[in-house]
Amino acid sequence: MFRLLRRIGQYAFCLMFVGIGLVALVVFDRDDERWWVSPAFVGVGVVLMVVFFLFNRWSDRRDAILRHGVDGRGLVTEVKPTAQWDSNDVRYFRLTMTVEVPGRAPYPATARQPYHRTRWDRIRPGIVVPVRVHPRDPSRVMVATDMLNNPSLRREPS
């Protein structure tokens, strides 16, 4: 329910920009020096709508793997830090691993996972991590732990 309310709020925020742009279209003539306000507000509203849509889609896909994914384990074969950080203490790593899921042969896969600075020394080839695999697309794999390496098999809070 909270998720639905959050999305309604996101899109209402976008529609507010579009509405301000439409009001500005009525207020300012094309001859007025401030005529650009209308397309600027409409453009910002549309861009924000697209950003919120893409973010929500990404979030839904991730939650689908957490809810319906198949439990397995991944033997990490390579670890590379990425340029993405959540804060000064949380950095994303790209883990290349051999995934083992019941009923399937082991196969290679990659996943991005954030880790806190206190755990960076533990992220190395040879460790085994719990993973969740999409039931229909085995290439979609996620590490089923949080940034402190605690198992996280439930849906993440919104």
N, C-alpha and C positions, 0 to 999 in steps of 0.2 A: 504494500500500500504506500509506504514511504517513497518507494522508487517511482511510482506513478505520480505522486504529488511533486516530486523533484523534477520530473520531466515536464509536467504541466507548467511548473514555475519557469523552467528553462525556456520553453517555447513562448510563454507569455512575455518574458523579458525580451525575446527577439521581436515579437509582434509589437511591443511597445515602441521599439526603434522604427519599425515600418510605419506604425501609426503616426509617430511624430513627423516622419518624412512626408506622409500624405497630407497632414495638416499644413506643413510648410509649403507644400505644392499649391495649396489653396491660398495661403497667405502671401507668398512672394510671387510676383510676376516674373516672366522670363527677362524682362527689362531691368529688374531690380538687381543690384550688385550681390545680394545674398541668395540668389536663385539656386546655388550649388548645395545649399543646406538640405534640400529635399532629396536629391539622389544620394547624397552622402549618408543620411540617416537610413534610407531604404537599403542601401548597399551594406552598411554595417549590420543591419538586422538580418539580411539574407546570409551574409558570411557567418554570423554567429549561429544561425539556424543550421547551416551545413556543418559547422564545427561540432555543435552539440549532437547532431544526428550521427556523425562519424564516431564520436567518442562513445555514445550510447550503444552503437552497433558493436564496437570493439568490446565494450564491457559485457554485453549480452553473450557474445561468442565465448568469452573467457568464463563467464558463469555457467554456460552450457557444458563446458568441459568439466568444471568442478561438480556440477549436479549429476550429469549423466555419463561422465568419463569412466573408463576402466582403470582400476588400480594396477599399478605395476611398479617396476623398479628400474632405475637407470644407473649404469656403471659409467661414471664420468671418464672420458678419454682425453678431453682437452678443455681448458678454461681460458677464455679471453675476456679481459675487461672491456666494456664498451665506453662510449663517451657520455652515456646517459647517467645522470645522478638524480636522486630524489631530494637529497639534502647533502650537507657536507659529510655526513656519516654513512649514507646509503648509496651504494653504487650498483649498477646493473652489470651482470656478467653473462656472457654467451657460453653456455655449457654444451659441448658436443658429447654425446653419450651413446651407449649401446642399450637400447630399451628392451626389457623383457616383460611381456604381458602374457598371462595364461592363454593358451590356445593359439599362440602365434610364435613364429621363429624370431629370435632376437634380431633387431635391425638398428641401424644408426639413425639418430635424430638430434636436433638442436633445440634448445629452449633458452629464453632470456629470463634471468631471475635476479631480483634485487637482494643484496646482502649488506648487512650492517658492518661497519668498520671492524667491530670486535670479532667478526666471523671470517674475515678475509683470509686469515692464515689457514683455515680449515677447508677452503675451496681449492681443491687440487685434483689432478687426475688420480683415479683409483678409488675415490669415495663413491658410495652408493647412496642415491637419493630416491625418495618416493616420488613417483610420477603419476599423472592422470593422462590418459590417452583418449582422444575423441573416438567414440565407438565406430564411426563410419570412415573417418579419415585419420589413419594412424600416423600421418606426418605431423598432425597437430598435437603436440606434446607440451605439457606444462609441469614444472616442478611443483609438487604439492606440499610446499613448506612456505612459511613466511620469511621475512628478511632476517630473522634470528635463527632460522633453520628449525623452527618448531613445526610439526606436522599441521597442515591446514587443509583438511579434507572437506570442510564445510564452505558454503558460499561466503565470499568476503563481504564485510559490511559495506553498505553504500555510502 
